[in-house]
């Protein structure tokens, strides 16, 4: 009899589309995709949440200048 192993959990790229994520932004107006079940780190705030792809689409729409705010000003 061969041992059986449980399947590994999906990686972030394989996570189901229904998984809720957050879009975070810091004081430099840099964006981050963050799992909803994790606490928001200090220095970041939530600007959007939803399925992973919706969050990625939101980031693409709003983060049009990748330079930190301190460099743009």
N, C-alpha and C positions, 0 to 999 in steps of 0.2 A: 504494500500500500504506500503510495507516495504522499508526502506531506502536501497540504494545500496552503496557499498563502492568500491573504486578502488582497484585492487589487489596490494599487496605490491611488490616493485621491488625485483628482485632475489638477494639472498645473493651472496657473492663472490664465494662460492662453486657451485652455480647454474647458474652463469653467462654464457652466450653463449660462445662457444669455439672460435668464431671469434673475441671476445673482445680483443683489443690490450692491452698488458701489457708491462712493462719494467722490465728488470733485472738490479738492482742497486748493486753497490759494494762500500764499504767504505774503509778508509785507513787501516783498520785491515783485509781487504780481506774477509769480511763477506758479504753475498749476501742477497738480498731482492727482493721479487716480488712486483711490484708497478703498480697501475693503470696508463695507459698512459695519461689519461686526467688530472692527478694531477701533480703539479709542483714537480720537483726533489728537495728533501730537501738538505740543506747545508751539506757538508761533504760526499755526495754520488755522484756517477757518473753512467751513463748508460753504460752497456756493451753488452746488447742484447735487442731486442724487438720482439714481435709477439703475436700470440694467447697464452692464459694462459697456456695450456698444453705444448706448445713448450718452453715457458719460464721455466716452472717447470723442463722439461727434460734437459734444458741447465744448470740450477742450479745444478741438480743432477750430471751432467757430469763434471762440473768444480769445484764444492765445495767438494773436496774429504777429506779435513782436516778441521773439524769444529772449531778447536782452532783458536783464534785470532792470527794475524801475530806476534804481540809482544810476544806472548807465544812461538810460533814456532821458532823464531830467537834466 
